[in-house]
Amino acid sequence: MNLIIMLIVGGVLGWLASIIMRTDGQQGLFLNVVVGVIGAALAGYIITPFLGGAPITSGALDFKSLGVSLLGAIVLLGIVNLVRRGSIR
């Protein structure tokens, strides 16, 4: 059940990150989910412990973990855009 929740939340966070980065029309649902889940996992394990919270991958769905996961998805999407097109935006 935790995996299903993480995929849904990761998909929503990836979609929000793609809207913020203005790349929503260039990527589909699959890439939104991948960027959201990987960005959430990386940011959750790297940044969230410094803030005193739990990562979203452990099932914590509070404001702090969702915000950090969204930030991680935005950063990961910026890196993907930099590699694919040579610019962040």
PDB file of N, CA, C and O in Angstrom:
ATOM      1  N   MET A   1       0.819  -1.190   0.000  1.00  0.00           N
ATOM      2  CA  MET A   1       0.000   0.000   0.000  1.00  0.00           C
ATOM      3  C   MET A   1       0.865   1.256   0.000  1.00  0.00           C
ATOM      4  O   MET A   1       0.514   2.260  -0.619  1.00  0.00           O
ATOM      5  N   ASN A   2       1.997   1.193   0.698  1.00  0.00           N
ATOM      6  CA  ASN A   2       2.891   2.339   0.764  1.00  0.00           C
ATOM      7  C   ASN A   2       3.449   2.676  -0.620  1.00  0.00           C
ATOM      8  O   ASN A   2       3.651   3.848  -0.939  1.00  0.00           O
ATOM      9  N   LEU A   3       3.698   1.655  -1.441  1.00  0.00           N
ATOM     10  CA  LEU A   3       4.216   1.861  -2.789  1.00  0.00           C
ATOM     11  C   LEU A   3       3.187   2.589  -3.660  1.00  0.00           C
ATOM     12  O   LEU A   3       3.549   3.473  -4.436  1.00  0.00           O
ATOM     13  N   ILE A   4       1.931   2.228  -3.538  1.00  0.00           N
ATOM     14  CA  ILE A   4       0.879   2.872  -4.322  1.00  0.00           C
ATOM     15  C   ILE A   4       0.747   4.338  -3.928  1.00  0.00           C
ATOM     16  O   ILE A   4       0.625   5.205  -4.793  1.00  0.00           O
ATOM     17  N   ILE A   5       0.772   4.616  -2.644  1.00  0.00           N
ATOM     18  CA  ILE A   5       0.682   6.006  -2.174  1.00  0.00           C
ATOM     19  C   ILE A   5       1.882   6.812  -2.663  1.00  0.00           C
ATOM     20  O   ILE A   5       1.738   7.966  -3.065  1.00  0.00           O
ATOM     21  N   MET A   6       3.073   6.197  -2.627  1.00  0.00           N
ATOM     22  CA  MET A   6       4.266   6.907  -3.071  1.00  0.00           C
ATOM     23  C   MET A   6       4.210   7.188  -4.579  1.00  0.00           C
ATOM     24  O   MET A   6       4.651   8.250  -5.017  1.00  0.00           O
ATOM     25  N   LEU A   7       3.688   6.274  -5.365  1.00  0.00           N
ATOM     26  CA  LEU A   7       3.560   6.505  -6.800  1.00  0.00           C
ATOM     27  C   LEU A   7       2.558   7.616  -7.101  1.00  0.00           C
ATOM     28  O   LEU A   7       2.794   8.445  -7.980  1.00  0.00           O
ATOM     29  N   ILE A   8       1.459   7.634  -6.386  1.00  0.00           N
ATOM     30  CA  ILE A   8       0.443   8.676  -6.603  1.00  0.00           C
ATOM     31  C   ILE A   8       0.983  10.042  -6.179  1.00  0.00           C
ATOM     32  O   ILE A   8       0.881  11.014  -6.927  1.00  0.00           O
ATOM     33  N   VAL A   9       1.552  10.110  -4.984  1.00  0.00           N
ATOM     34  CA  VAL A   9       2.098  11.382  -4.495  1.00  0.00           C
ATOM     35  C   VAL A   9       3.282  11.817  -5.363  1.00  0.00           C
ATOM     36  O   VAL A   9       3.422  13.003  -5.662  1.00  0.00           O
ATOM     37  N   GLY A  10       4.131  10.875  -5.769  1.00  0.00           N
ATOM     38  CA  GLY A  10       5.252  11.192  -6.647  1.00  0.00           C
ATOM     39  C   GLY A  10       4.793  11.709  -7.998  1.00  0.00           C
ATOM     40  O   GLY A  10       5.395  12.625  -8.558  1.00  0.00           O
ATOM     41  N   GLY A  11       3.730  11.123  -8.519  1.00  0.00           N
ATOM     42  CA  GLY A  11       3.170  11.597  -9.780  1.00  0.00           C
ATOM     43  C   GLY A  11       2.630  13.015  -9.676  1.00  0.00           C
ATOM     44  O   GLY A  11       2.841  13.836 -10.568  1.00  0.00           O
ATOM     45  N   VAL A  12       1.937  13.293  -8.591  1.00  0.00           N
ATOM     46  CA  VAL A  12       1.399  14.645  -8.383  1.00  0.00           C
ATOM     47  C   VAL A  12       2.538  15.657  -8.191  1.00  0.00           C
ATOM     48  O   VAL A  12       2.500  16.753  -8.749  1.00  0.00           O
ATOM     49  N   LEU A  13       3.546  15.280  -7.401  1.00  0.00           N
ATOM     50  CA  LEU A  13       4.676  16.184  -7.189  1.00  0.00           C
ATOM     51  C   LEU A  13       5.475  16.389  -8.473  1.00  0.00           C
ATOM     52  O   LEU A  13       5.927  17.501  -8.743  1.00  0.00           O
ATOM     53  N   GLY A  14       5.656  15.334  -9.268  1.00  0.00           N
ATOM     54  CA  GLY A  14       6.330  15.471 -10.556  1.00  0.00           C
ATOM     55  C   GLY A  14       5.549  16.354 -11.512  1.00  0.00           C
ATOM     56  O   GLY A  14       6.138  17.141 -12.254  1.00  0.00           O
ATOM     57  N   TRP A  15       4.221  16.231 -11.501  1.00  0.00           N
ATOM     58  CA  TRP A  15       3.380  17.074 -12.345  1.00  0.00           C
ATOM     59  C   TRP A  15       3.474  18.530 -11.906  1.00  0.00           C
ATOM     60  O   TRP A  15       3.595  19.422 -12.746  1.00  0.00           O
ATOM     61  N   LEU A  16       3.419  18.783 -10.598  1.00  0.00           N
ATOM     62  CA  LEU A  16       3.559  20.152 -10.103  1.00  0.00           C
ATOM     63  C   LEU A  16       4.937  20.725 -10.434  1.00  0.00           C
ATOM     64  O   LEU A  16       5.054  21.897 -10.792  1.00  0.00           O
ATOM     65  N   ALA A  17       5.972  19.906 -10.316  1.00  0.00           N
ATOM     66  CA  ALA A  17       7.324  20.363 -10.658  1.00  0.00           C
ATOM     67  C   ALA A  17       7.420  20.699 -12.141  1.00  0.00           C
ATOM     68  O   ALA A  17       8.075  21.674 -12.511  1.00  0.00           O
ATOM     69  N   SER A  18       6.770  19.898 -13.004  1.00  0.00           N
ATOM     70  CA  SER A  18       6.813  20.181 -14.435  1.00  0.00           C
ATOM     71  C   SER A  18       6.027  21.447 -14.779  1.00  0.00           C
ATOM     72  O   SER A  18       6.377  22.153 -15.725  1.00  0.00           O
ATOM     73  N   ILE A  19       4.982  21.734 -14.028  1.00  0.00           N
ATOM     74  CA  ILE A  19       4.250  22.993 -14.243  1.00  0.00           C
ATOM     75  C   ILE A  19       5.106  24.175 -13.807  1.00  0.00           C
ATOM     76  O   ILE A  19       5.152  25.194 -14.495  1.00  0.00           O
ATOM     77  N   ILE A  20       5.779  24.047 -12.679  1.00  0.00           N
ATOM     78  CA  ILE A  20       6.639  25.124 -12.182  1.00  0.00           C
ATOM     79  C   ILE A  20       7.798  25.376 -13.139  1.00  0.00           C
ATOM     80  O   ILE A  20       8.168  26.526 -13.380  1.00  0.00           O
ATOM     81  N   MET A  21       8.370  24.311 -13.682  1.00  0.00           N
ATOM     82  CA  MET A  21       9.516  24.435 -14.594  1.00  0.00           C
ATOM     83  C   MET A  21       9.085  24.657 -16.046  1.00  0.00           C
ATOM     84  O   MET A  21       9.937  24.767 -16.927  1.00  0.00           O
ATOM     85  N   ARG A  22       7.784  24.724 -16.308  1.00  0.00           N
ATOM     86  CA  ARG A  22       7.203  24.946 -17.626  1.00  0.00           C
ATOM     87  C   ARG A  22       7.609  23.880 -18.650  1.00  0.00           C
ATOM     88  O   ARG A  22       7.912  24.201 -19.799  1.00  0.00           O
ATOM     89  N   THR A  23       7.614  22.629 -18.231  1.00  0.00           N
ATOM     90  CA  THR A  23       7.914  21.518 -19.127  1.00  0.00           C
ATOM     91  C   THR A  23       6.774  20.511 -19.169  1.00  0.00           C
ATOM     92  O   THR A  23       6.978  19.359 -19.553  1.00  0.00           O
ATOM     93  N   ASP A  24       5.581  20.931 -18.780  1.00  0.00           N
ATOM     94  CA  ASP A  24       4.456  20.011 -18.673  1.00  0.00           C
ATOM     95  C   ASP A  24       4.053  19.447 -20.026  1.00  0.00           C
ATOM     96  O   ASP A  24       3.671  18.279 -20.108  1.00  0.00           O
ATOM     97  N   GLY A  25       4.124  20.236 -21.084  1.00  0.00           N
ATOM     98  CA  GLY A  25       3.715  19.772 -22.402  1.00  0.00           C
ATOM     99  C   GLY A  25       4.719  18.854 -23.059  1.00  0.00           C
ATOM    100  O   GLY A  25       4.382  18.187 -24.037  1.00  0.00           O
ATOM    101  N   GLN A  26       5.941  18.795 -22.561  1.00  0.00           N
ATOM    102  CA  GLN A  26       7.001  18.024 -23.201  1.00  0.00           C
ATOM    103  C   GLN A  26       7.159  16.625 -22.625  1.00  0.00           C
ATOM    104  O   GLN A  26       7.830  15.786 -23.225  1.00  0.00           O
ATOM    105  N   GLN A  27       6.572  16.368 -21.509  1.00  0.00           N
ATOM    106  CA  GLN A  27       6.739  15.055 -20.879  1.00  0.00           C
ATOM    107  C   GLN A  27       5.385  14.489 -20.531  1.00  0.00           C
ATOM    108  O   GLN A  27       4.418  15.226 -20.339  1.00  0.00           O
ATOM    109  N   GLY A  28       5.323  13.196 -20.453  1.00  0.00           N
ATOM    110  CA  GLY A  28       4.066  12.529 -20.183  1.00  0.00           C
ATOM    111  C   GLY A  28       3.918  12.131 -18.729  1.00  0.00           C
ATOM    112  O   GLY A  28       4.693  12.540 -17.864  1.00  0.00           O
ATOM    113  N   LEU A  29       2.924  11.339 -18.491  1.00  0.00           N
ATOM    114  CA  LEU A  29       2.607  10.877 -17.145  1.00  0.00           C
ATOM    115  C   LEU A  29       3.743  10.042 -16.550  1.00  0.00           C
ATOM    116  O   LEU A  29       4.061  10.171 -15.368  1.00  0.00           O
ATOM    117  N   PHE A  30       4.349   9.189 -17.372  1.00  0.00           N
ATOM    118  CA  PHE A  30       5.410   8.317 -16.874  1.00  0.00           C
ATOM    119  C   PHE A  30       6.604   9.123 -16.378  1.00  0.00           C
ATOM    120  O   PHE A  30       7.127   8.848 -15.298  1.00  0.00           O
ATOM    121  N   LEU A  31       7.042  10.111 -17.148  1.00  0.00           N
ATOM    122  CA  LEU A  31       8.184  10.914 -16.726  1.00  0.00           C
ATOM    123  C   LEU A  31       7.840  11.768 -15.513  1.00  0.00           C
ATOM    124  O   LEU A  31       8.704  12.010 -14.670  1.00  0.00           O
ATOM    125  N   ASN A  32       6.597  12.230 -15.406  1.00  0.00           N
ATOM    126  CA  ASN A  32       6.173  12.952 -14.205  1.00  0.00           C
ATOM    127  C   ASN A  32       6.313  12.082 -12.963  1.00  0.00           C
ATOM    128  O   ASN A  32       6.815  12.538 -11.936  1.00  0.00           O
ATOM    129  N   VAL A  33       5.869  10.831 -13.054  1.00  0.00           N
ATOM    130  CA  VAL A  33       5.958   9.922 -11.918  1.00  0.00           C
ATOM    131  C   VAL A  33       7.414   9.617 -11.583  1.00  0.00           C
ATOM    132  O   VAL A  33       7.796   9.616 -10.413  1.00  0.00           O
ATOM    133  N   VAL A  34       8.227   9.359 -12.607  1.00  0.00           N
ATOM    134  CA  VAL A  34       9.640   9.038 -12.380  1.00  0.00           C
ATOM    135  C   VAL A  34      10.359  10.203 -11.722  1.00  0.00           C
ATOM    136  O   VAL A  34      11.071  10.012 -10.736  1.00  0.00           O
ATOM    137  N   VAL A  35      10.184  11.410 -12.255  1.00  0.00           N
ATOM    138  CA  VAL A  35      10.839  12.592 -11.683  1.00  0.00           C
ATOM    139  C   VAL A  35      10.343  12.852 -10.270  1.00  0.00           C
ATOM    140  O   VAL A  35      11.134  13.187  -9.388  1.00  0.00           O
ATOM    141  N   GLY A  36       9.046  12.704 -10.044  1.00  0.00           N
ATOM    142  CA  GLY A  36       8.497  12.937  -8.711  1.00  0.00           C
ATOM    143  C   GLY A  36       8.995  11.937  -7.679  1.00  0.00           C
ATOM    144  O   GLY A  36       9.357  12.320  -6.566  1.00  0.00           O
ATOM    145  N   VAL A  37       9.017  10.669  -8.037  1.00  0.00           N
ATOM    146  CA  VAL A  37       9.427   9.637  -7.076  1.00  0.00           C
ATOM    147  C   VAL A  37      10.929   9.715  -6.806  1.00  0.00           C
ATOM    148  O   VAL A  37      11.349   9.665  -5.650  1.00  0.00           O
ATOM    149  N   ILE A  38      11.741   9.835  -7.851  1.00  0.00           N
ATOM    150  CA  ILE A  38      13.189   9.898  -7.649  1.00  0.00           C
ATOM    151  C   ILE A  38      13.589  11.193  -6.941  1.00  0.00           C
ATOM    152  O   ILE A  38      14.431  11.175  -6.043  1.00  0.00           O
ATOM    153  N   GLY A  39      12.993  12.307  -7.341  1.00  0.00           N
ATOM    154  CA  GLY A  39      13.282  13.575  -6.656  1.00  0.00           C
ATOM    155  C   GLY A  39      12.856  13.557  -5.204  1.00  0.00           C
ATOM    156  O   GLY A  39      13.555  14.078  -4.335  1.00  0.00           O
ATOM    157  N   ALA A  40      11.705  12.954  -4.944  1.00  0.00           N
ATOM    158  CA  ALA A  40      11.228  12.852  -3.561  1.00  0.00           C
ATOM    159  C   ALA A  40      12.129  11.958  -2.734  1.00  0.00           C
ATOM    160  O   ALA A  40      12.423  12.264  -1.578  1.00  0.00           O
ATOM    161  N   ALA A  41      12.566  10.858  -3.317  1.00  0.00           N
ATOM    162  CA  ALA A  41      13.434   9.940  -2.574  1.00  0.00           C
ATOM    163  C   ALA A  41      14.785  10.576  -2.275  1.00  0.00           C
ATOM    164  O   ALA A  41      15.266  10.511  -1.144  1.00  0.00           O
ATOM    165  N   LEU A  42      15.396  11.184  -3.274  1.00  0.00           N
ATOM    166  CA  LEU A  42      16.709  11.803  -3.061  1.00  0.00           C
ATOM    167  C   LEU A  42      16.646  12.954  -2.060  1.00  0.00           C
ATOM    168  O   LEU A  42      17.449  13.023  -1.129  1.00  0.00           O
ATOM    169  N   ALA A  43      15.699  13.841  -2.255  1.00  0.00           N
ATOM    170  CA  ALA A  43      15.576  14.980  -1.336  1.00  0.00           C
ATOM    171  C   ALA A  43      15.149  14.519   0.043  1.00  0.00           C
ATOM    172  O   ALA A  43      15.576  15.083   1.050  1.00  0.00           O
ATOM    173  N   GLY A  44      14.310  13.496   0.094  1.00  0.00           N
ATOM    174  CA  GLY A  44      13.858  12.993   1.384  1.00  0.00           C
ATOM    175  C   GLY A  44      14.982  12.403   2.216  1.00  0.00           C
ATOM    176  O   GLY A  44      15.029  12.588   3.432  1.00  0.00           O
ATOM    177  N   TYR A  45      15.881  11.699   1.562  1.00  0.00           N
ATOM    178  CA  TYR A  45      16.984  11.084   2.301  1.00  0.00           C
ATOM    179  C   TYR A  45      18.137  12.039   2.565  1.00  0.00           C
ATOM    180  O   TYR A  45      18.909  11.832   3.501  1.00  0.00           O
ATOM    181  N   ILE A  46      18.266  13.087   1.750  1.00  0.00           N
ATOM    182  CA  ILE A  46      19.393  14.014   1.914  1.00  0.00           C
ATOM    183  C   ILE A  46      19.020  15.223   2.772  1.00  0.00           C
ATOM    184  O   ILE A  46      19.771  15.587   3.677  1.00  0.00           O
ATOM    185  N   ILE A  47      17.875  15.848   2.505  1.00  0.00           N
ATOM    186  CA  ILE A  47      17.537  17.126   3.143  1.00  0.00           C
ATOM    187  C   ILE A  47      16.646  16.969   4.371  1.00  0.00           C
ATOM    188  O   ILE A  47      16.871  17.638   5.379  1.00  0.00           O
ATOM    189  N   THR A  48      15.638  16.097   4.306  1.00  0.00           N
ATOM    190  CA  THR A  48      14.655  15.993   5.385  1.00  0.00           C
ATOM    191  C   THR A  48      15.259  15.663   6.748  1.00  0.00           C
ATOM    192  O   THR A  48      14.800  16.231   7.739  1.00  0.00           O
ATOM    193  N   PRO A  49      16.260  14.781   6.867  1.00  0.00           N
ATOM    194  CA  PRO A  49      16.838  14.529   8.202  1.00  0.00           C
ATOM    195  C   PRO A  49      17.467  15.775   8.838  1.00  0.00           C
ATOM    196  O   PRO A  49      17.482  15.905  10.062  1.00  0.00           O
ATOM    197  N   PHE A  50      17.980  16.680   8.018  1.00  0.00           N
ATOM    198  CA  PHE A  50      18.538  17.921   8.565  1.00  0.00           C
ATOM    199  C   PHE A  50      17.455  18.838   9.115  1.00  0.00           C
ATOM    200  O   PHE A  50      17.718  19.663   9.991  1.00  0.00           O
ATOM    201  N   LEU A  51      16.237  18.694   8.601  1.00  0.00           N
ATOM    202  CA  LEU A  51      15.122  19.521   9.063  1.00  0.00           C
ATOM    203  C   LEU A  51      14.350  18.868  10.200  1.00  0.00           C
ATOM    204  O   LEU A  51      13.431  19.471  10.754  1.00  0.00           O
ATOM    205  N   GLY A  52      14.717  17.648  10.549  1.00  0.00           N
ATOM    206  CA  GLY A  52      14.061  16.972  11.657  1.00  0.00           C
ATOM    207  C   GLY A  52      12.769  16.294  11.282  1.00  0.00           C
ATOM    208  O   GLY A  52      11.871  16.167  12.114  1.00  0.00           O
ATOM    209  N   GLY A  53      12.658  15.857  10.051  1.00  0.00           N
ATOM    210  CA  GLY A  53      11.439  15.185   9.625  1.00  0.00           C
ATOM    211  C   GLY A  53      11.714  13.803   9.102  1.00  0.00           C
ATOM    212  O   GLY A  53      12.832  13.296   9.200  1.00  0.00           O
ATOM    213  N   ALA A  54      10.686  13.194   8.543  1.00  0.00           N
ATOM    214  CA  ALA A  54      10.806  11.867   7.950  1.00  0.00           C
ATOM    215  C   ALA A  54      10.627  12.006   6.441  1.00  0.00           C
ATOM    216  O   ALA A  54       9.855  12.849   5.985  1.00  0.00           O
ATOM    217  N   PRO A  55      11.332  11.188   5.665  1.00  0.00           N
ATOM    218  CA  PRO A  55      11.168  11.258   4.210  1.00  0.00           C
ATOM    219  C   PRO A  55       9.806  10.736   3.769  1.00  0.00           C
ATOM    220  O   PRO A  55       9.171   9.950   4.473  1.00  0.00           O
ATOM    221  N   ILE A  56       9.377  11.171   2.626  1.00  0.00           N
ATOM    222  CA  ILE A  56       8.078  10.757   2.103  1.00  0.00           C
ATOM    223  C   ILE A  56       8.071   9.263   1.781  1.00  0.00           C
ATOM    224  O   ILE A  56       7.010   8.640   1.755  1.00  0.00           O
ATOM    225  N   THR A  57       9.247   8.686   1.535  1.00  0.00           N
ATOM    226  CA  THR A  57       9.322   7.261   1.226  1.00  0.00           C
ATOM    227  C   THR A  57       9.011   6.389   2.435  1.00  0.00           C
ATOM    228  O   THR A  57       8.743   5.197   2.283  1.00  0.00           O
ATOM    229  N   SER A  58       9.041   6.958   3.620  1.00  0.00           N
ATOM    230  CA  SER A  58       8.682   6.186   4.817  1.00  0.00           C
ATOM    231  C   SER A  58       7.202   6.309   5.155  1.00  0.00           C
ATOM    232  O   SER A  58       6.743   5.761   6.158  1.00  0.00           O
ATOM    233  N   GLY A  59       6.456   7.026   4.320  1.00  0.00           N
ATOM    234  CA  GLY A  59       5.021   7.153   4.530  1.00  0.00           C
ATOM    235  C   GLY A  59       4.604   8.431   5.229  1.00  0.00           C
ATOM    236  O   GLY A  59       3.420   8.609   5.516  1.00  0.00           O
ATOM    237  N   ALA A  60       5.534   9.323   5.511  1.00  0.00           N
ATOM    238  CA  ALA A  60       5.207  10.584   6.177  1.00  0.00           C
ATOM    239  C   ALA A  60       4.649  11.559   5.139  1.00  0.00           C
ATOM    240  O   ALA A  60       5.331  11.898   4.172  1.00  0.00           O
ATOM    241  N   LEU A  61       3.426  12.002   5.339  1.00  0.00           N
ATOM    242  CA  LEU A  61       2.799  12.936   4.407  1.00  0.00           C
ATOM    243  C   LEU A  61       2.475  14.240   5.116  1.00  0.00           C
ATOM    244  O   LEU A  61       1.318  14.659   5.145  1.00  0.00           O
ATOM    245  N   ASP A  62       3.478  14.879   5.683  1.00  0.00           N
ATOM    246  CA  ASP A  62       3.261  16.173   6.304  1.00  0.00           C
ATOM    247  C   ASP A  62       3.777  17.269   5.376  1.00  0.00           C
ATOM    248  O   ASP A  62       4.371  16.980   4.337  1.00  0.00           O
ATOM    249  N   PHE A  63       3.552  18.513   5.750  1.00  0.00           N
ATOM    250  CA  PHE A  63       3.905  19.653   4.906  1.00  0.00           C
ATOM    251  C   PHE A  63       5.404  19.711   4.639  1.00  0.00           C
ATOM    252  O   PHE A  63       5.831  20.019   3.527  1.00  0.00           O
ATOM    253  N   LYS A  64       6.191  19.418   5.651  1.00  0.00           N
ATOM    254  CA  LYS A  64       7.652  19.496   5.515  1.00  0.00           C
ATOM    255  C   LYS A  64       8.167  18.472   4.504  1.00  0.00           C
ATOM    256  O   LYS A  64       8.972  18.808   3.636  1.00  0.00           O
ATOM    257  N   SER A  65       7.712  17.241   4.611  1.00  0.00           N
ATOM    258  CA  SER A  65       8.204  16.208   3.697  1.00  0.00           C
ATOM    259  C   SER A  65       7.694  16.429   2.272  1.00  0.00           C
ATOM    260  O   SER A  65       8.417  16.170   1.310  1.00  0.00           O
ATOM    261  N   LEU A  66       6.458  16.906   2.130  1.00  0.00           N
ATOM    262  CA  LEU A  66       5.938  17.190   0.798  1.00  0.00           C
ATOM    263  C   LEU A  66       6.670  18.367   0.154  1.00  0.00           C
ATOM    264  O   LEU A  66       6.958  18.333  -1.042  1.00  0.00           O
ATOM    265  N   GLY A  67       6.971  19.396   0.925  1.00  0.00           N
ATOM    266  CA  GLY A  67       7.706  20.549   0.398  1.00  0.00           C
ATOM    267  C   GLY A  67       9.112  20.186  -0.029  1.00  0.00           C
ATOM    268  O   GLY A  67       9.573  20.612  -1.088  1.00  0.00           O
ATOM    269  N   VAL A  68       9.791  19.406   0.784  1.00  0.00           N
ATOM    270  CA  VAL A  68      11.151  18.974   0.437  1.00  0.00           C
ATOM    271  C   VAL A  68      11.110  18.067  -0.783  1.00  0.00           C
ATOM    272  O   VAL A  68      11.991  18.153  -1.639  1.00  0.00           O
ATOM    273  N   SER A  69      10.120  17.210  -0.880  1.00  0.00           N
ATOM    274  CA  SER A  69      10.004  16.316  -2.026  1.00  0.00           C
ATOM    275  C   SER A  69       9.711  17.091  -3.303  1.00  0.00           C
ATOM    276  O   SER A  69      10.238  16.756  -4.364  1.00  0.00           O
ATOM    277  N   LEU A  70       8.880  18.122  -3.213  1.00  0.00           N
ATOM    278  CA  LEU A  70       8.609  18.967  -4.368  1.00  0.00           C
ATOM    279  C   LEU A  70       9.879  19.701  -4.796  1.00  0.00           C
ATOM    280  O   LEU A  70      10.164  19.810  -5.989  1.00  0.00           O
ATOM    281  N   LEU A  71      10.630  20.196  -3.838  1.00  0.00           N
ATOM    282  CA  LEU A  71      11.898  20.858  -4.148  1.00  0.00           C
ATOM    283  C   LEU A  71      12.866  19.885  -4.828  1.00  0.00           C
ATOM    284  O   LEU A  71      13.549  20.258  -5.782  1.00  0.00           O
ATOM    285  N   GLY A  72      12.927  18.665  -4.349  1.00  0.00           N
ATOM    286  CA  GLY A  72      13.779  17.652  -4.965  1.00  0.00           C
ATOM    287  C   GLY A  72      13.356  17.335  -6.392  1.00  0.00           C
ATOM    288  O   GLY A  72      14.204  17.154  -7.265  1.00  0.00           O
ATOM    289  N   ALA A  73      12.046  17.268  -6.636  1.00  0.00           N
ATOM    290  CA  ALA A  73      11.554  17.012  -7.989  1.00  0.00           C
ATOM    291  C   ALA A  73      11.870  18.178  -8.920  1.00  0.00           C
ATOM    292  O   ALA A  73      12.191  17.963 -10.089  1.00  0.00           O
ATOM    293  N   ILE A  74      11.783  19.412  -8.418  1.00  0.00           N
ATOM    294  CA  ILE A  74      12.108  20.581  -9.227  1.00  0.00           C
ATOM    295  C   ILE A  74      13.593  20.583  -9.592  1.00  0.00           C
ATOM    296  O   ILE A  74      13.954  20.837 -10.741  1.00  0.00           O
ATOM    297  N   VAL A  75      14.444  20.301  -8.614  1.00  0.00           N
ATOM    298  CA  VAL A  75      15.887  20.266  -8.876  1.00  0.00           C
ATOM    299  C   VAL A  75      16.224  19.155  -9.859  1.00  0.00           C
ATOM    300  O   VAL A  75      17.013  19.363 -10.781  1.00  0.00           O
ATOM    301  N   LEU A  76      15.633  17.972  -9.672  1.00  0.00           N
ATOM    302  CA  LEU A  76      15.895  16.869 -10.580  1.00  0.00           C
ATOM    303  C   LEU A  76      15.408  17.179 -11.988  1.00  0.00           C
ATOM    304  O   LEU A  76      16.079  16.830 -12.959  1.00  0.00           O
ATOM    305  N   LEU A  77      14.266  17.820 -12.116  1.00  0.00           N
ATOM    306  CA  LEU A  77      13.761  18.204 -13.424  1.00  0.00           C
ATOM    307  C   LEU A  77      14.660  19.246 -14.081  1.00  0.00           C
ATOM    308  O   LEU A  77      14.846  19.222 -15.298  1.00  0.00           O
ATOM    309  N   GLY A  78      15.219  20.159 -13.292  1.00  0.00           N
ATOM    310  CA  GLY A  78      16.180  21.122 -13.822  1.00  0.00           C
ATOM    311  C   GLY A  78      17.432  20.437 -14.340  1.00  0.00           C
ATOM    312  O   GLY A  78      17.971  20.826 -15.376  1.00  0.00           O
ATOM    313  N   ILE A  79      17.897  19.424 -13.630  1.00  0.00           N
ATOM    314  CA  ILE A  79      19.079  18.669 -14.072  1.00  0.00           C
ATOM    315  C   ILE A  79      18.764  17.897 -15.354  1.00  0.00           C
ATOM    316  O   ILE A  79      19.586  17.864 -16.270  1.00  0.00           O
ATOM    317  N   VAL A  80      17.591  17.280 -15.430  1.00  0.00           N
ATOM    318  CA  VAL A  80      17.184  16.558 -16.638  1.00  0.00           C
ATOM    319  C   VAL A  80      17.114  17.512 -17.825  1.00  0.00           C
ATOM    320  O   VAL A  80      17.574  17.174 -18.915  1.00  0.00           O
ATOM    321  N   ASN A  81      16.544  18.701 -17.626  1.00  0.00           N
ATOM    322  CA  ASN A  81      16.470  19.685 -18.706  1.00  0.00           C
ATOM    323  C   ASN A  81      17.844  20.172 -19.124  1.00  0.00           C
ATOM    324  O   ASN A  81      18.089  20.403 -20.308  1.00  0.00           O
ATOM    325  N   LEU A  82      18.734  20.329 -18.171  1.00  0.00           N
ATOM    326  CA  LEU A  82      20.095  20.772 -18.471  1.00  0.00           C
ATOM    327  C   LEU A  82      20.831  19.738 -19.331  1.00  0.00           C
ATOM    328  O   LEU A  82      21.565  20.094 -20.253  1.00  0.00           O
ATOM    329  N   VAL A  83      20.626  18.462 -19.017  1.00  0.00           N
ATOM    330  CA  VAL A  83      21.274  17.407 -19.790  1.00  0.00           C
ATOM    331  C   VAL A  83      20.644  17.269 -21.182  1.00  0.00           C
ATOM    332  O   VAL A  83      21.351  17.091 -22.174  1.00  0.00           O
ATOM    333  N   ARG A  84      19.312  17.354 -21.247  1.00  0.00           N
ATOM    334  CA  ARG A  84      18.624  17.154 -22.524  1.00  0.00           C
ATOM    335  C   ARG A  84      18.749  18.333 -23.473  1.00  0.00           C
ATOM    336  O   ARG A  84      18.963  18.130 -24.668  1.00  0.00           O
ATOM    337  N   ARG A  85      18.623  19.557 -22.980  1.00  0.00           N
ATOM    338  CA  ARG A  85      18.573  20.712 -23.858  1.00  0.00           C
ATOM    339  C   ARG A  85      19.731  21.682 -23.680  1.00  0.00           C
ATOM    340  O   ARG A  85      19.910  22.573 -24.510  1.00  0.00           O
ATOM    341  N   GLY A  86      20.496  21.540 -22.660  1.00  0.00           N
ATOM    342  CA  GLY A  86      21.598  22.458 -22.451  1.00  0.00           C
ATOM    343  C   GLY A  86      21.226  23.705 -21.667  1.00  0.00           C
ATOM    344  O   GLY A  86      22.072  24.569 -21.435  1.00  0.00           O
ATOM    345  N   SER A  87      19.941  23.809 -21.247  1.00  0.00           N
ATOM    346  CA  SER A  87      19.511  24.926 -20.403  1.00  0.00           C
ATOM    347  C   SER A  87      18.546  24.409 -19.367  1.00  0.00           C
ATOM    348  O   SER A  87      17.879  23.395 -19.572  1.00  0.00           O
ATOM    349  N   ILE A  88      18.474  25.107 -18.260  1.00  0.00           N
ATOM    350  CA  ILE A  88      17.615  24.644 -17.159  1.00  0.00           C
ATOM    351  C   ILE A  88      16.154  24.802 -17.507  1.00  0.00           C
ATOM    352  O   ILE A  88      15.345  23.948 -17.143  1.00  0.00           O
ATOM    353  N   ARG A  89      15.792  25.849 -18.189  1.00  0.00           N
ATOM    354  CA  ARG A  89      14.411  26.111 -18.530  1.00  0.00           C
ATOM    355  C   ARG A  89      14.042  25.715 -19.887  1.00  0.00           C
ATOM    356  O   ARG A  89      12.892  25.890 -20.290  1.00  0.00           O
TER     357      ARG A  89
END
